[in-house]
């Protein structure tokens, strides 16, 4: 799978919100279960905290979704 770039509109995004944005889950409430059942990696390390803050430059690997590269976008004032 190819790497997908996601532009952050704020300083960070939580892992739970990223999972929703890429369609891995449909509601925020599913994040905890999804992370317990799925081997998600952040910068090469396993991660199961839905509140984990993700910043530009980080890479997230989500099985059946692919690799997500976070890039800086336009900040919302």
N, C-alpha and C positions, 0 to 999 in steps of 0.2 A: 504494500500500500504506500502511496505517496504521502509526503508530509504536507499537512494542511496548515496554513498560517491563519491565526486568529488575531485580529487587532484589538487591543485592549482600549476601551474608551475611558477608563479610569486608571489609577495607579496600579491596581491589582484586580484579580477576579478569584473567587473561591473555587475550589475543585468541584464542589457541588453545582455551582452555577455553570461552570464550564461543561460539566456532564450534560446539563440541560441544553445548553447552547448548541452542542454538537449532536444532539438527538440520542445520546446513549440512554437517557432516562426522560420520562415525560413530566414528572413532578419532583420538586425538591425533596419530598418525603421519601422518595425511592433511593436517594443518594447513599444513605447509611447501609441499606441492604446491598445495593450494587457494589459498594466498595468492600463489603465483607465477602462477597461471592466472586469478585473479579480482580485479577492481578494488575491493577493500575500502577504505573510507574511514573514518578516525577524525577527528571534528571537522572534516570537510571536506578533509582531506589524505590522499593515498594512504598505505596502510600495508601492509607485507609481513612484519613481524616477529611471529611467533607468540607470542613472549614479551613483547610490548608490554603493559605494565600499564595497565589501564583503571580509572578511578575514577568515583565518582558524579558526575553532571553531564555526562559525556561522551556523545557520540552516535556510533554506529557504523552505517554504511550497508553492507549486504551484498546484492549483486545476487541476485535471486530469493528473498530472505528478507525484506528490507525494512529499515526504520530501527529501530535499537535504542537506547532511551534508558536509560542506567544510573542507577538511583536507590539511595539508601542504604536498606539493610534492617536487620534486627536482627543485631547482631554475635554471633558464636558465641564463647563463652569457652573 
